[in-house]
Amino acid sequence: MRDRIFGYYNNKTRAKTAVSTFECAWRVLRSVYKSLFTYGAGVASCFLDIFRALYLIVLAHKSAQFKKKKLLTIMDAKDKKSELHKTAKKLTEDIQNMANYKNLYNEIQRLVASSAVKKEDFKNTLFEALKNEGLETELRNTVFHWSRSQRLSESKENVNEYQTDLSYLKKAQIQWERRIQKSLNSMCNELNVPLARIRPNADREELSEKWNELSTCDFDISQYRPLYAPKDFLEVLFSVRDPAFKKQPNEPNWEFSHIQIRVKTLAQLRETYKELSQGVALLGVNGNIPSAGNYPNLEAERTHLGEKVLISNHAPIAQEFLKRGAPRALRGKLWSLVLGSIIRESDVEYYEELKGMVLQYDIMVDKLIIKDVQLTASNDDQYFVFEDVLYKTMLSFSRDSEVLAPVTMDKSAGGQVIHAVLQGKSATLENTLVFPPSGVIPFHGFTMYATPFCYLYDDPCAMYFTFRAFYLRYWFRLHTVSSHEQGIVALCLLFERLLQCHEPQLWAHFRNLHIQPIKIVFKWLMRGFSGHLPPEQLLYLWDLVLGYDSLEIIPLLAVTILSFRKENLMQVKTLHNVEAVLADLSSLKVMPLLQLSLLKD
């Protein structure tokens, strides 16, 4: 495993495509060299060309590591050049909008003008200088995060061979958003409160004084209620119908069978989750089992290796490391590295700006957030101690406009927002806000997306940015109707097919009782099991989500739990008793359960 991780960038058996791409990168650098010394180090285009070159180099290494995706092998030479040019151009444009662009720009500008980079040996001295300054690693991580964001924003509508039109799912999301907005406006009218207003001075001062102990504030939220709960959202999913779907005579009657999204089989999941299916030693199974090296046990070995991973500072290596579970002392740093949420000075300043927005504006969503924290985390034995930091995190999140674009511009879903005019102000552009600024209207249990992060970070700022990155990468898909392969619709379909195919007796039992299996587990899926599993087990599960960059492990675990409790489930006859059998998951161990489900024939 150690060789596998630290050999990530040093694969000696490069494919021909990788070699040619590597040489292409050096040709770009040679052209950069002329510009740098002709026009000076401040030329922005030179900086962008360096990114282009480095991206091509990363592609070279990546194509050697991931042979399944042999880069551009099916294209002719002209298409290769065109595709690389377009990708590099998009990277150089997008990179300028990334949070660390300004800092990288200044550092590379300083470096290429320094004596460390020699005109006579530009190629070697440039990369030696980048490596010595730690910029090579940061550049690689920047490209890694950019590449992940591209996969995130692409609409992966994995439909059947007939290329079924899934636009009706987008329409369903738009209609759902309108329903939420209508409910929000109705509540405002019912309670006679505005969507947004300038916060009164007295309230602002009190909030500022008690910012670190917001649980001591006297919030009057008795008349407020959550806009919707997971069961309401599930009813929306049940109501979605493909207008062109015609049921085949012998086709199983799945709740989502009419939705033509391709999901994986158990065999394909075994291929995806190789570390689990091949029976390698995992943290979370038994940390005291003997190690492969000179360590007291597996946990000590993984901790030592994890420290090396953090020193290397390579995000892809950290992601690979998480596939076998993270030591609890290192998990927060590893997650931040993989998600690109390591705190910089600009992040601290931005977090303070969000706090200022909370103090300045009183918006309707604030009451919904406070209500949700009180109904969920404050009543949970595992999380009630984090009530204060959760108030800060969720209120700041509601003001974060950087959340808005990724959520509303997802191509596989809808994307509508509310615009609110500040109470008592004229309806001008400067008095009009996107409501809420994040574009996310909370539901019952929304806070539970953030609660596990309280165990990872002492610094509220570090916790906030990692939670935000995790939400933008994964969690927003769990409360959005979309055709995305990682969306809640696809996860529900995956659950149904796995259960019906691999636990047919249990499936038939539920059907005979007129119980829809998805109703039993939907709250698990929509929350990513947060609030249902003990924190330690939940964090192991989320290690796998990050490590494999996939939410498919969540419905797989749901099926595994039903299978594990099959004997008891087969003895009960009502939905209430079924829920009672599954109410307490505190004794379950995530890693061994998943490993057993993927190992067995």
C-alpha positions as CSV (number, residue, x, y, z in Angstrom):
1,M,0.0,0.0,0.0
2,R,2.8,2.4,0.9
3,D,4.5,1.8,-2.5
4,R,1.1,2.3,-4.2
5,I,0.5,5.6,-2.6
6,F,4.0,7.1,-2.9
7,G,4.4,5.8,-6.4
8,Y,1.5,7.9,-7.6
9,Y,3.7,10.3,-9.5
10,N,6.6,8.0,-10.3
11,N,5.2,5.2,-12.4
12,K,8.0,4.0,-14.6
13,T,5.8,2.2,-17.2
14,R,4.3,5.3,-18.9
15,A,2.0,4.7,-21.8
16,K,3.0,6.2,-25.2
17,T,0.3,8.7,-24.8
18,A,1.7,9.9,-21.5
19,V,5.2,10.3,-23.0
20,S,3.9,12.3,-25.9
21,T,1.9,14.5,-23.6
22,F,4.9,15.0,-21.3
23,E,7.0,16.1,-24.3
24,C,4.2,18.4,-25.4
25,A,4.4,20.1,-22.0
26,W,8.1,20.7,-22.3
27,R,7.5,22.3,-25.7
28,V,5.1,24.7,-24.1
29,L,7.6,25.5,-21.4
30,R,10.3,26.3,-23.9
31,S,8.0,28.8,-25.6
32,V,7.2,30.3,-22.2
33,Y,10.9,30.7,-21.5
34,K,11.3,33.1,-24.5
35,S,8.4,35.3,-23.4
36,L,9.6,35.5,-19.8
37,F,13.0,36.8,-20.7
38,T,11.8,39.0,-23.5
39,Y,8.9,40.8,-21.8
40,G,9.7,40.2,-18.1
41,A,8.2,38.1,-15.4
42,G,5.1,40.1,-15.0
43,V,3.4,38.9,-18.2
44,A,0.2,37.3,-17.1
45,S,0.0,35.0,-20.2
46,C,3.3,33.5,-19.2
47,F,1.9,32.5,-15.9
48,L,-1.1,31.0,-17.5
49,D,1.1,29.1,-20.0
50,I,3.0,27.6,-17.0
51,F,-0.3,26.3,-15.7
52,R,-1.1,24.9,-19.1
53,A,2.2,23.1,-19.2
54,L,1.9,21.8,-15.7
55,Y,-1.6,20.6,-16.4
56,L,-0.3,18.6,-19.4
57,I,2.4,17.1,-17.2
58,V,-0.2,16.1,-14.7
59,L,-2.2,14.5,-17.5
60,A,0.9,12.5,-18.4
61,H,1.3,11.1,-15.0
62,K,-2.4,10.6,-14.6
63,S,-2.7,8.6,-17.8
64,A,0.0,6.3,-16.6
65,Q,-1.6,5.7,-13.3
66,F,-5.2,5.2,-14.5
67,K,-4.9,2.9,-17.5
68,K,-8.6,2.5,-17.8
69,K,-8.8,6.1,-19.1
70,K,-6.0,6.1,-21.5
71,L,-5.9,9.7,-22.5
72,L,-6.8,10.5,-26.1
73,T,-5.8,7.1,-27.4
74,I,-8.7,7.0,-29.8
75,M,-8.1,10.4,-31.3
76,D,-5.9,11.2,-34.2
77,A,-3.0,13.6,-33.8
78,K,-4.9,16.6,-34.9
79,D,-7.8,15.9,-32.5
80,K,-5.4,15.3,-29.7
81,K,-3.8,18.7,-30.1
82,S,-7.1,20.4,-30.4
83,E,-8.5,18.7,-27.3
84,L,-5.5,19.4,-25.2
85,H,-5.5,23.1,-26.4
86,K,-9.2,23.5,-25.4
87,T,-8.7,21.8,-22.0
88,A,-5.6,23.8,-21.3
89,K,-7.4,27.0,-22.3
90,K,-10.4,26.3,-20.0
91,L,-8.0,25.5,-17.2
92,T,-6.1,28.8,-17.6
93,E,-9.4,30.7,-17.6
94,D,-11.0,28.9,-14.7
95,I,-7.8,29.0,-12.6
96,Q,-8.1,32.8,-12.3
97,N,-11.4,32.4,-10.4
98,M,-10.0,30.0,-7.8
99,A,-9.4,31.2,-4.3
100,N,-5.6,30.6,-4.3
101,Y,-5.0,32.2,-7.8
102,K,-3.7,35.5,-6.5
103,N,-1.3,34.0,-4.1
104,L,0.0,31.5,-6.7
105,Y,0.3,34.2,-9.3
106,N,2.5,36.4,-7.0
107,E,4.6,33.4,-5.9
108,I,5.4,32.2,-9.4
109,Q,6.0,35.7,-10.6
110,R,8.5,36.1,-7.9
111,L,10.1,32.8,-8.6
112,V,10.6,33.0,-12.3
113,A,12.3,36.4,-11.9
114,S,14.6,35.1,-9.2
115,S,18.2,33.8,-9.7
116,A,16.9,30.3,-9.0
117,V,15.6,30.0,-12.6
118,K,18.5,30.0,-15.1
119,K,18.2,31.0,-18.7
120,E,20.7,28.3,-19.8
121,D,18.7,25.5,-18.2
122,F,15.2,26.8,-17.9
123,K,13.4,23.5,-17.8
124,N,15.3,21.9,-15.0
125,T,15.9,25.0,-12.9
126,L,12.2,26.1,-13.1
127,F,10.9,22.8,-11.8
128,E,13.6,22.5,-9.2
129,A,12.7,25.9,-7.9
130,L,9.0,25.1,-8.0
131,K,9.7,21.9,-6.0
132,N,12.0,23.6,-3.5
133,E,9.4,26.4,-2.8
134,G,6.6,23.8,-2.5
135,L,4.8,25.4,-5.4
136,E,4.9,22.3,-7.5
137,T,2.7,20.5,-5.0
138,E,0.4,23.4,-4.7
139,L,0.1,23.6,-8.5
140,R,-0.6,19.9,-8.7
141,N,-3.3,20.1,-6.0
142,T,-4.8,23.1,-7.8
143,V,-5.1,21.1,-11.0
144,F,-6.5,18.1,-9.0
145,H,-9.2,20.3,-7.4
146,W,-10.0,21.9,-10.8
147,S,-10.3,18.5,-12.4
148,R,-12.7,17.3,-9.7
149,S,-14.8,20.4,-10.1
150,Q,-15.1,19.7,-13.8
151,R,-16.4,16.2,-13.1
152,L,-18.8,17.7,-10.6
153,S,-20.2,20.4,-12.9
154,E,-20.6,18.0,-15.9
155,S,-24.1,16.6,-16.2
156,K,-23.4,12.8,-16.2
157,E,-26.8,11.7,-17.4
158,N,-26.1,8.0,-17.6
159,V,-29.2,6.9,-19.4
160,N,-30.0,3.7,-21.2
161,E,-28.9,2.8,-24.7
162,Y,-31.9,4.7,-26.2
163,Q,-30.6,8.0,-24.7
164,T,-33.9,8.7,-22.9
165,D,-34.8,12.3,-22.3
166,L,-34.5,13.0,-18.6
167,S,-35.5,16.7,-18.8
168,Y,-38.6,15.9,-16.9
169,L,-36.5,15.5,-13.8
170,K,-35.2,19.0,-14.2
171,K,-38.8,20.2,-14.5
172,A,-39.7,18.3,-11.4
173,Q,-36.9,20.1,-9.5
174,I,-38.1,23.5,-10.7
175,Q,-41.6,22.7,-9.6
176,W,-40.3,21.6,-6.2
177,E,-38.4,24.8,-5.8
178,R,-41.5,26.8,-6.5
179,R,-43.4,24.8,-3.9
180,I,-40.7,25.6,-1.3
181,Q,-40.7,29.2,-2.2
182,K,-44.5,29.4,-2.0
183,S,-44.4,27.7,1.4
184,L,-41.8,30.2,2.5
185,N,-43.8,33.2,1.4
186,S,-47.0,31.8,3.0
187,M,-45.2,31.4,6.3
188,C,-43.9,35.0,6.1
189,N,-47.5,36.2,5.4
190,E,-48.9,34.0,8.2
191,L,-46.4,35.3,10.8
192,N,-46.3,38.9,9.3
193,V,-42.5,38.9,9.0
194,P,-40.4,40.0,6.0
195,L,-38.1,37.8,4.0
196,A,-35.2,40.2,4.8
197,R,-34.6,43.4,6.7
198,I,-31.8,45.4,8.2
199,R,-31.2,44.0,11.7
200,P,-32.1,46.5,14.5
201,N,-29.1,48.0,16.3
202,A,-30.1,46.4,19.7
203,D,-30.4,42.9,18.1
204,R,-27.1,43.4,16.2
205,E,-25.2,44.4,19.4
206,E,-26.6,41.4,21.3
207,L,-25.8,39.0,18.5
208,S,-22.2,40.4,18.3
209,E,-21.7,40.1,22.1
210,K,-23.0,36.6,22.2
211,W,-21.5,35.3,18.9
212,N,-19.5,32.6,20.6
213,E,-22.4,31.5,22.8
214,L,-25.5,32.0,20.7
215,S,-27.4,29.3,22.6
216,T,-27.8,31.9,25.4
217,C,-29.8,34.2,23.1
218,D,-33.5,34.2,23.6
219,F,-34.8,33.4,20.1
220,D,-38.6,33.5,19.7
221,I,-39.1,30.7,17.2
222,S,-42.1,29.0,18.7
223,Q,-44.3,29.7,15.7
224,Y,-41.8,28.7,13.1
225,R,-41.8,25.2,11.6
226,P,-39.5,23.4,9.1
227,L,-40.6,24.0,5.5
228,Y,-40.3,20.3,4.7
229,A,-38.8,17.0,5.9
230,P,-37.3,14.0,4.2
231,K,-40.7,12.3,4.0
232,D,-42.1,15.3,2.1
233,F,-39.2,15.2,-0.4
234,L,-39.7,11.5,-0.9
235,E,-43.3,12.1,-1.8
236,V,-42.1,14.5,-4.5
237,L,-39.8,11.8,-5.9
238,F,-42.6,9.3,-5.9
239,S,-44.7,11.7,-7.9
240,V,-42.0,12.0,-10.7
241,R,-43.0,10.1,-13.8
242,D,-41.3,9.6,-17.1
243,P,-44.0,10.6,-19.7
244,A,-42.5,8.3,-22.3
245,F,-42.1,5.2,-20.0
246,K,-44.0,2.0,-20.8
247,K,-43.7,-0.8,-18.3
248,Q,-42.6,-4.2,-19.8
249,P,-44.6,-7.3,-18.9
250,N,-42.0,-9.1,-16.8
251,E,-40.2,-6.0,-15.5
252,P,-39.9,-5.8,-11.6
253,N,-42.1,-3.2,-10.1
254,W,-39.6,-0.8,-8.6
255,E,-40.7,2.6,-7.3
256,F,-38.1,4.3,-9.6
257,S,-38.0,1.7,-12.4
258,H,-39.4,4.1,-14.9
259,I,-36.5,6.5,-14.4
260,Q,-33.8,5.4,-17.0
261,I,-30.6,6.2,-15.1
262,R,-27.9,3.6,-15.3
263,V,-26.8,2.5,-11.9
264,K,-24.1,-0.1,-10.9
265,T,-24.5,-3.7,-10.2
266,L,-23.0,-5.3,-7.1
267,A,-20.2,-6.7,-9.3
268,Q,-19.4,-3.2,-10.6
269,L,-19.4,-1.9,-7.0
270,R,-16.9,-4.6,-6.1
271,E,-14.7,-3.4,-8.8
272,T,-15.1,0.2,-7.7
273,Y,-14.5,-0.5,-4.0
274,K,-11.5,-2.8,-4.5
275,E,-10.0,-2.1,-1.1
276,L,-13.2,-3.3,0.5
277,S,-13.9,-6.2,-1.8
278,Q,-10.3,-7.6,-1.8
279,G,-10.3,-7.9,2.0
280,V,-7.3,-5.7,2.7
281,A,-6.8,-4.5,6.3
282,L,-9.0,-1.5,7.1
283,L,-9.2,0.9,10.0
284,G,-12.6,0.6,11.6
285,V,-12.5,-3.2,11.5
286,N,-10.0,-3.8,14.2
287,G,-7.3,-1.3,14.8
288,N,-5.3,-3.7,17.0
289,I,-4.7,-6.3,14.3
290,P,-1.0,-6.9,13.6
291,S,0.6,-4.6,11.0
292,A,2.7,-5.4,8.0
293,G,5.7,-3.5,9.3
294,N,7.5,-2.8,12.6
295,Y,4.4,-1.2,14.2
296,P,2.5,-2.3,17.3
297,N,-0.7,-2.6,15.3
298,L,-2.5,-1.5,12.2
299,E,-3.7,1.8,13.7
300,A,-0.1,2.8,14.5
301,E,1.0,1.9,11.0
302,R,-1.8,3.9,9.4
303,T,-1.1,6.9,11.6
304,H,2.6,6.9,10.6
305,L,1.8,6.5,6.9
306,G,-0.9,9.2,7.3
307,E,1.7,11.6,8.7
308,K,3.9,11.0,5.6
309,V,0.9,11.7,3.4
310,L,0.3,15.0,5.1
311,I,4.0,15.9,4.7
312,S,3.8,15.1,1.0
313,N,0.9,17.6,0.8
314,H,-0.5,15.8,-2.4
315,A,-4.3,15.8,-2.5
316,P,-4.6,12.7,-4.7
317,I,-2.4,10.7,-2.4
318,A,-4.5,11.8,0.6
319,Q,-7.6,10.7,-1.3
320,E,-6.1,7.3,-2.0
321,F,-5.1,7.0,1.7
322,L,-8.7,7.6,2.8
323,K,-9.9,4.4,1.1
324,R,-8.7,2.3,4.0
325,G,-10.0,4.7,6.7
326,A,-8.3,7.6,8.4
327,P,-6.8,7.7,11.9
328,R,-9.0,10.0,14.0
329,A,-6.1,12.4,14.9
330,L,-5.3,13.0,11.2
331,R,-8.8,12.9,9.6
332,G,-9.5,16.7,9.7
333,K,-6.2,17.5,8.0
334,L,-6.7,14.8,5.4
335,W,-10.2,15.9,4.5
336,S,-9.1,19.5,4.2
337,L,-6.3,18.5,1.9
338,V,-8.5,16.4,-0.4
339,L,-11.3,19.0,-0.5
340,G,-8.9,21.9,-1.0
341,S,-10.2,23.6,2.1
342,I,-6.9,24.4,3.9
343,I,-7.4,27.8,5.5
344,R,-5.6,30.8,4.2
345,E,-5.6,34.4,5.4
346,S,-8.1,35.3,2.7
347,D,-10.5,32.6,4.0
348,V,-10.3,34.0,7.6
349,E,-11.2,37.4,6.2
350,Y,-14.1,36.0,4.2
351,Y,-15.4,34.2,7.2
352,E,-15.4,37.5,9.1
353,E,-17.3,39.0,6.2
354,L,-20.0,36.3,6.5
355,K,-20.3,37.0,10.2
356,G,-20.7,40.7,9.4
357,M,-23.5,39.8,7.0
358,V,-25.3,37.8,9.7
359,L,-25.0,40.8,12.1
360,Q,-26.2,43.3,9.5
361,Y,-29.2,41.4,7.9
362,D,-32.0,39.6,9.6
363,I,-33.5,37.1,7.2
364,M,-36.3,34.6,7.5
365,V,-34.0,31.7,7.0
366,D,-32.2,32.5,10.3
367,K,-35.3,31.4,12.2
368,L,-35.5,28.2,10.2
369,I,-31.8,27.4,10.9
370,I,-32.2,28.1,14.6
371,K,-35.3,25.9,14.7
372,D,-33.5,23.1,12.9
373,V,-30.5,23.2,15.2
374,Q,-32.8,23.0,18.2
375,L,-34.9,20.2,16.8
376,T,-31.9,18.0,15.7
377,A,-28.4,18.6,17.1
378,S,-29.5,20.1,20.4
379,N,-31.6,17.0,21.1
380,D,-28.9,14.5,20.1
381,D,-26.6,13.1,22.8
382,Q,-23.7,13.1,20.4
383,Y,-23.9,16.7,19.2
384,F,-25.8,18.9,21.7
385,V,-22.4,20.2,23.0
386,F,-21.7,21.8,19.6
387,E,-24.9,23.9,19.5
388,D,-23.0,27.2,19.6
389,V,-20.6,26.4,16.8
390,L,-23.5,25.0,14.7
391,Y,-25.4,28.2,15.0
392,K,-22.4,30.1,13.7
393,T,-21.7,27.7,10.9
394,M,-25.2,27.4,9.6
395,L,-26.0,31.2,9.8
396,S,-22.7,32.0,8.0
397,F,-23.5,29.4,5.4
398,S,-26.8,31.0,4.6
399,R,-25.0,34.3,3.8
400,D,-22.3,32.6,1.6
401,S,-22.9,33.6,-2.0
402,E,-20.1,31.4,-3.2
403,V,-22.4,28.5,-2.5
404,L,-25.0,29.9,-4.9
405,A,-23.4,29.3,-8.3
406,P,-22.4,25.6,-7.9
407,V,-25.8,24.7,-6.5
408,T,-28.0,26.7,-8.9
409,M,-25.9,26.1,-12.1
410,D,-25.8,22.3,-11.8
411,K,-26.8,21.2,-15.3
412,S,-28.6,18.0,-14.2
413,A,-31.1,19.9,-11.9
414,G,-33.1,23.1,-11.8
415,G,-31.7,26.3,-10.5
416,Q,-34.1,29.0,-9.4
417,V,-33.6,31.6,-6.6
418,I,-35.8,34.0,-4.8
419,H,-35.1,37.8,-4.8
420,A,-36.2,39.7,-1.8
421,V,-36.3,43.5,-1.2
422,L,-35.2,44.7,2.2
423,Q,-38.2,45.7,4.4
424,G,-38.8,49.5,4.4
425,K,-36.5,50.0,1.4
426,S,-37.3,51.0,-2.2
427,A,-37.2,48.2,-4.8
428,T,-33.9,49.1,-6.3
429,L,-31.0,46.8,-7.3
430,E,-28.9,47.7,-4.2
431,N,-31.8,46.9,-1.9
432,T,-32.5,43.6,-3.5
433,L,-31.0,40.3,-2.2
434,V,-30.8,36.8,-3.5
435,F,-32.8,35.0,-0.8
436,P,-31.0,33.4,1.0
437,P,-27.6,34.5,-0.4
438,S,-26.5,30.9,-0.5
439,G,-29.5,29.9,-2.5
440,V,-30.1,27.0,-0.1
441,I,-33.4,26.9,1.9
442,P,-32.9,24.6,4.9
443,F,-35.2,21.6,5.7
444,H,-35.7,19.5,8.8
445,G,-32.4,17.8,9.4
446,F,-30.3,20.1,7.2
447,T,-28.0,20.9,10.2
448,M,-27.0,17.2,10.3
449,Y,-24.8,17.7,7.2
450,A,-22.5,19.9,9.4
451,T,-22.6,18.2,12.8
452,P,-19.9,15.5,12.2
453,F,-17.4,18.2,11.3
454,C,-17.6,19.5,14.9
455,Y,-15.5,16.4,15.9
456,L,-12.7,17.2,13.4
457,Y,-11.9,20.9,14.0
458,D,-11.4,23.2,17.0
459,D,-11.3,26.2,14.7
460,P,-14.8,27.2,13.5
461,C,-13.3,28.8,10.4
462,A,-11.6,25.5,9.4
463,M,-14.7,23.6,10.2
464,Y,-16.8,25.9,8.1
465,F,-14.8,25.7,4.9
466,T,-14.4,22.0,5.0
467,F,-18.2,21.6,5.6
468,R,-18.9,24.0,2.8
469,A,-16.5,22.1,0.4
470,F,-18.1,18.7,1.4
471,Y,-21.6,20.1,0.8
472,L,-20.8,21.6,-2.6
473,R,-19.1,18.3,-3.6
474,Y,-21.7,15.9,-2.4
475,W,-24.6,16.9,0.0
476,F,-26.5,19.3,-2.2
477,R,-27.3,16.4,-4.5
478,L,-29.2,14.6,-1.7
479,H,-32.0,17.2,-1.6
480,T,-32.2,18.0,-5.3
481,V,-34.2,16.2,-8.0
482,S,-31.7,15.6,-10.8
483,S,-30.5,13.1,-13.4
484,H,-27.0,13.0,-12.0
485,E,-25.5,9.6,-11.3
486,Q,-24.7,10.7,-7.8
487,G,-28.0,12.4,-7.2
488,I,-30.7,11.2,-4.8
489,V,-32.8,9.7,-7.5
490,A,-30.0,7.5,-8.8
491,L,-29.1,6.5,-5.2
492,C,-32.7,5.5,-4.5
493,L,-32.7,3.4,-7.7
494,L,-29.4,1.8,-6.8
495,F,-30.8,0.9,-3.3
496,E,-33.9,-0.7,-4.8
497,R,-32.0,-2.8,-7.4
498,L,-29.5,-4.0,-4.9
499,L,-32.1,-5.0,-2.4
500,Q,-34.4,-6.7,-5.0
501,C,-31.5,-8.6,-6.7
502,H,-29.5,-9.7,-3.7
503,E,-32.2,-9.9,-0.9
504,P,-35.2,-11.1,-2.9
505,Q,-36.8,-12.8,0.1
506,L,-36.7,-9.6,2.1
507,W,-37.9,-7.6,-0.9
508,A,-40.9,-9.9,-1.4
509,H,-41.7,-9.7,2.4
510,F,-41.9,-5.9,2.2
511,R,-44.0,-6.0,-0.9
512,N,-46.4,-8.6,0.6
513,L,-46.8,-6.2,3.6
514,H,-47.4,-3.3,1.1
515,I,-44.3,-1.5,2.6
516,Q,-42.2,0.5,0.2
517,P,-38.6,-0.4,1.1
518,I,-37.2,3.0,0.1
519,K,-39.5,4.6,2.8
520,I,-37.6,2.7,5.5
521,V,-34.2,4.0,4.5
522,F,-34.8,7.3,2.8
523,K,-33.9,9.4,5.8
524,W,-30.6,7.6,5.9
525,L,-29.9,8.3,2.3
526,M,-30.9,12.0,2.4
527,R,-28.8,12.7,5.5
528,G,-25.8,10.5,4.5
529,F,-26.6,8.6,7.7
530,S,-25.7,11.6,9.9
531,G,-27.7,11.4,13.1
532,H,-28.3,7.7,12.6
533,L,-24.8,6.2,13.0
534,P,-22.5,6.9,15.9
535,P,-20.1,9.7,15.0
536,E,-17.0,7.5,14.8
537,Q,-18.7,5.0,12.4
538,L,-20.2,7.9,10.4
539,L,-16.8,9.4,9.9
540,Y,-15.4,6.1,8.6
541,L,-18.3,6.1,6.1
542,W,-17.6,9.6,5.0
543,D,-13.9,8.7,4.6
544,L,-15.1,6.3,1.9
545,V,-17.3,8.9,0.3
546,L,-14.2,11.2,0.0
547,G,-11.7,8.4,-0.8
548,Y,-13.8,7.0,-3.7
549,D,-15.4,10.3,-4.6
550,S,-18.8,8.7,-4.7
551,L,-22.0,8.6,-2.8
552,E,-22.8,5.0,-4.0
553,I,-21.5,3.6,-0.7
554,I,-24.5,5.1,1.1
555,P,-27.3,3.0,-0.5
556,L,-24.9,0.0,-0.4
557,L,-24.7,0.4,3.4
558,A,-28.5,0.8,3.6
559,V,-29.0,-2.5,1.8
560,T,-26.3,-4.1,4.0
561,I,-28.0,-3.0,7.2
562,L,-31.3,-4.5,6.1
563,S,-29.5,-7.7,5.1
564,F,-27.8,-7.8,8.5
565,R,-31.1,-7.5,10.3
566,K,-33.0,-9.7,7.9
567,E,-33.9,-12.3,10.5
568,N,-35.7,-9.8,12.7
569,L,-37.3,-7.9,9.8
570,M,-38.8,-11.2,8.5
571,Q,-40.6,-11.6,11.8
572,V,-42.4,-8.3,11.8
573,K,-45.6,-7.4,10.0
574,T,-46.1,-3.6,10.2
575,L,-44.2,-0.5,9.1
576,H,-44.0,0.6,12.7
577,N,-42.3,-2.6,13.8
578,V,-40.0,-2.5,10.8
579,E,-38.9,1.0,11.8
580,A,-38.4,-0.2,15.4
581,V,-36.1,-3.0,14.3
582,L,-33.9,-0.4,12.4
583,A,-34.2,2.5,14.9
584,D,-31.0,1.8,16.8
585,L,-27.9,1.6,14.7
586,S,-25.4,2.3,17.5
587,S,-24.0,-1.2,17.6
588,L,-23.2,-1.4,13.9
589,K,-19.6,-1.2,12.6
590,V,-19.5,0.3,9.1
591,M,-16.3,-1.0,7.7
592,P,-16.7,-4.7,8.5
593,L,-20.3,-4.6,7.3
594,L,-19.4,-3.1,4.0
595,Q,-16.4,-5.4,3.6
596,L,-18.6,-8.5,4.2
597,S,-21.2,-7.3,1.7
598,L,-18.6,-6.9,-1.0
599,L,-16.7,-10.0,-0.2
600,K,-19.5,-12.5,-0.2
601,D,-20.6,-14.3,-3.5
